[in-house]
Amino acid sequence: MKVLGVIPARWASTRFPGKPLKQIAGKAMIHWVWDQTKKSAIISEVVIATDDKRIADYCRVNGLDFVMTSSSHPTGSDRLAEVADKISADVYVNVQGDEPLIEPEAIDAVTSCLLTAMDRGIELATGYIEKASEEQLDDPSIVHLVPSMDGCVITFTRLPVPYPLAETMQRTVHVGLYAFTRKALKLFSKLERGPVERAESIEVIRYLEHGYRIACVPVTPGSFGVDTPEDLVKVEAILRKK
C-alpha cells in the first residue's frame, strides 16, 4: 500500500504572508515539517504541494520533492486532491505546512486509524490532543474536536465545547492531520462547501456536513500551528531547547 504524505504550502496568508519560508533556528518552516514527515514509519513518499514559485525554488535548491498546484484551491485538502490527479497512491496524508513540531508518531497514529476504520467503511481520519489548556479554551485559532464513543468525530468548532450543563467533560484540541483514502479525497474536492465549514473555516467539516463519518484518534501533545510571528518565536524557543 502506498501512503503519500502531502504538505500543502501557500505563500498567501492573511495573518502571516510567506510563513512557509520563515526561518526557524536556521531552517525554513516548511523544511522542518518535511523532515518530521520523512521520519514517519508508514509514509512511503513525501511531497510539498505549492502554488508559489518562491516555495518551489526553495524546494528545488534543498532537494525537497514538490508539486506545483493551482492557486484557486480554498483549502489544503483541495490542493491534495490535485496532487492525487498527478501522483497515484492508496492513502494521502495531509500534513499541515505550518506545524514544524509535528511528531512522526502522530502522523503514524492518524494513518493507522484510517487503515483500521476502513473496515467500517470510514475513509477519512484525523487526530486530537485529549486535554486543552485553559489558554487554548479562549483562543479562537484553536479548533476543538468532540469525539463519539465509537471513535468518530461528532463535530469540530472553535468554541470550547461541550458546554458543562449537566456534567463537565474534558475539551480537546484538534490536530490538523488528515488521512484520506484516494476515493474520499476525490469526493471531498467535489463536495460543495457548506455554511458551517465557511463560518468556522475548518475544512473537514465539509465531510460531516454532507453526512460522511470521520474516524479520530488521540495523539501525543507537543505540536501547534504557526499562525503569527509570535508563534514562530515560541516554536524556535522549543526547538533550541531540544
C-alpha positions in Angstrom: 0.0 0.0 0.0 1.4 3.4 -1.0 0.9 6.2 1.6 1.8 9.6 0.3 2.5 12.4 2.7 1.5 15.8 1.2 2.4 19.1 2.8 0.3 22.0 1.4 2.3 25.2 1.4 0.9 28.5 0.0 2.5 31.9 0.2 -0.7 33.9 0.8 -1.8 34.2 4.4 -4.0 36.9 6.0 -2.1 37.0 9.2 1.4 35.8 8.2 2.2 36.0 4.5 5.2 33.9 3.3 5.3 31.9 6.5 6.4 28.6 4.8 9.8 30.1 4.2 10.2 31.9 7.5 13.4 30.8 9.2 13.3 28.8 12.5 16.6 28.0 14.0 18.3 28.4 10.7 15.9 26.4 8.5 12.7 27.3 6.7 9.5 26.3 8.5 8.4 24.1 5.6 11.7 22.3 5.8 11.1 21.4 9.5 7.7 19.9 8.5 9.3 17.9 5.7 12.0 16.5 8.0 9.4 15.4 10.6 7.1 13.9 8.0 10.0 11.9 6.5 10.6 10.3 9.9 7.1 8.6 9.7 7.3 4.8 9.7 4.2 4.5 7.5 4.6 7.3 4.9 6.0 5.9 1.6 6.8 9.2 0.0 6.6 12.9 0.8 5.8 15.9 -1.5 5.2 19.6 -0.9 2.2 21.0 -2.8 2.6 24.6 -3.5 1.3 27.3 -5.9 4.2 29.7 -5.4 7.5 29.9 -7.3 9.4 31.1 -4.3 8.5 28.0 -2.3 9.1 25.8 -5.3 12.6 27.4 -5.8 13.4 26.7 -2.1 12.4 23.0 -2.5 14.4 22.7 -5.7 17.6 24.1 -4.1 17.2 22.0 -1.0 16.2 18.7 -2.6 12.6 18.6 -1.4 10.2 16.9 -3.7 7.3 19.3 -4.7 4.3 19.5 -7.0 3.0 22.8 -8.5 -0.7 23.2 -7.9 -3.4 25.8 -8.7 -3.7 29.0 -6.6 -7.5 28.7 -6.6 -7.9 25.9 -4.0 -9.9 27.0 -1.0 -8.2 24.6 1.4 -5.1 22.4 1.7 -7.1 19.3 1.3 -8.5 20.6 -2.0 -4.9 21.1 -3.0 -4.2 17.4 -2.0 -6.9 16.3 -4.5 -5.0 18.0 -7.3 -1.9 16.1 -6.2 -3.9 12.9 -6.4 -4.5 13.6 -10.1 -0.7 13.7 -10.6 0.6 11.1 -8.2 -1.2 7.8 -7.6 -1.4 6.4 -4.0 -3.8 4.4 -1.9 -3.8 6.9 1.1 -3.0 10.6 1.1 -2.0 12.2 4.4 -2.4 16.0 4.7 0.4 17.3 7.0 -0.1 21.0 7.7 2.8 23.1 6.4 2.7 25.3 9.5 3.3 22.5 12.0 7.1 22.4 12.4 6.8 20.5 15.7 4.6 17.7 14.3 5.5 14.3 15.7 6.1 11.4 13.3 4.2 9.2 15.8 1.1 11.4 15.4 1.3 11.0 11.6 1.5 7.3 12.1 -1.3 7.2 14.6 -3.8 9.0 12.3 -2.8 6.9 9.3 -3.2 3.7 11.3 -6.5 4.9 12.5 -7.7 5.3 8.9 -6.4 1.8 7.9 -8.4 0.3 10.8 -11.5 2.5 10.1 -11.7 1.4 6.5 -13.0 -2.0 7.8 -16.1 0.0 9.0 -16.4 1.8 5.7 -14.9 5.1 7.0 -12.4 6.7 4.6 -11.1 9.8 6.4 -9.3 10.1 9.8 -7.8 12.8 11.9 -6.2 13.3 15.4 -6.7 15.3 18.6 -5.0 16.0 21.8 -7.1 14.9 24.7 -6.7 17.9 27.0 -6.9 21.5 26.0 -5.1 24.0 28.3 -7.0 26.9 29.9 -5.2 29.3 27.4 -6.4 27.2 24.5 -10.0 27.3 25.5 -10.1 31.1 25.0 -8.2 31.1 21.7 -10.3 31.2 18.5 -7.4 29.9 16.5 -7.7 26.6 18.4 -10.1 24.1 17.0 -11.8 21.6 19.4 -12.9 18.2 18.4 -15.8 16.3 20.0 -15.3 12.5 19.7 -18.0 9.9 19.8 -18.0 6.8 21.9 -17.1 4.7 18.8 -14.0 6.7 17.8 -15.6 9.1 15.3 -16.0 12.9 15.1 -19.2 14.4 16.3 -18.1 17.9 15.4 -15.3 20.4 15.2 -15.6 24.0 16.4 -13.6 27.0 17.6 -15.8 27.2 20.6 -14.8 25.4 23.8 -17.3 22.6 23.7 -19.1 20.6 25.1 -20.9 23.0 27.4 -20.9 21.7 31.0 -24.6 22.0 31.7 -25.1 18.7 33.5 -21.6 17.2 33.6 -18.1 18.5 33.0 -16.3 17.0 30.0 -12.6 17.5 29.0 -12.2 19.7 26.0 -9.8 18.5 23.3 -7.6 20.2 20.7 -7.9 19.1 17.1 -4.6 18.3 15.3 -4.6 19.3 11.7 -3.6 15.9 10.3 -6.0 14.2 7.8 -5.6 10.8 6.3 -7.8 10.2 3.2 -8.3 7.2 1.0 -8.0 8.1 -2.6 -11.8 7.8 -3.0 -12.5 10.0 -0.1 -10.1 12.7 -1.2 -11.6 12.9 -4.7 -15.1 13.0 -3.2 -14.1 15.7 -0.7 -12.9 18.0 -3.5 -16.2 17.7 -5.4 -18.5 18.4 -2.4 -20.0 21.8 -2.0 -18.5 23.9 0.8 -21.3 24.2 3.4 -22.3 27.1 5.6 -20.7 25.6 8.8 -17.3 25.0 7.0 -17.3 28.5 5.7 -18.4 30.0 9.1 -15.8 28.1 11.2 -13.1 27.9 8.5 -12.5 24.2 9.3 -12.1 22.3 6.0 -13.1 18.8 7.0 -16.4 20.0 8.4 -17.4 19.7 4.7 -17.3 16.0 5.0 -19.5 16.0 8.1 -22.0 18.4 6.6 -22.6 16.0 3.7 -23.3 13.1 6.0 -19.9 11.2 6.0 -18.1 9.9 9.0 -14.6 10.8 10.2 -12.6 8.5 12.4 -10.4 10.1 15.1 -7.6 9.1 17.5 -5.8 10.7 20.4 -2.2 11.8 19.6 0.7 12.9 21.7 0.7 16.6 22.5 3.6 18.9 21.6 2.8 20.4 18.2 0.9 23.5 17.3 0.3 25.6 14.2 2.2 28.7 13.5 -0.4 31.4 12.7 1.5 34.6 13.7 5.1 35.8 14.1 4.7 35.4 17.8 4.0 31.7 17.3 7.3 31.5 15.3 9.2 32.8 18.3 7.6 30.2 20.6 8.5 27.3 18.2 12.1 28.5 17.8 12.5 28.6 21.6 11.2 25.0 21.9 13.4 23.7 19.1 16.5 25.4 20.6 15.8 23.7 23.9 15.7 20.3 22.1 
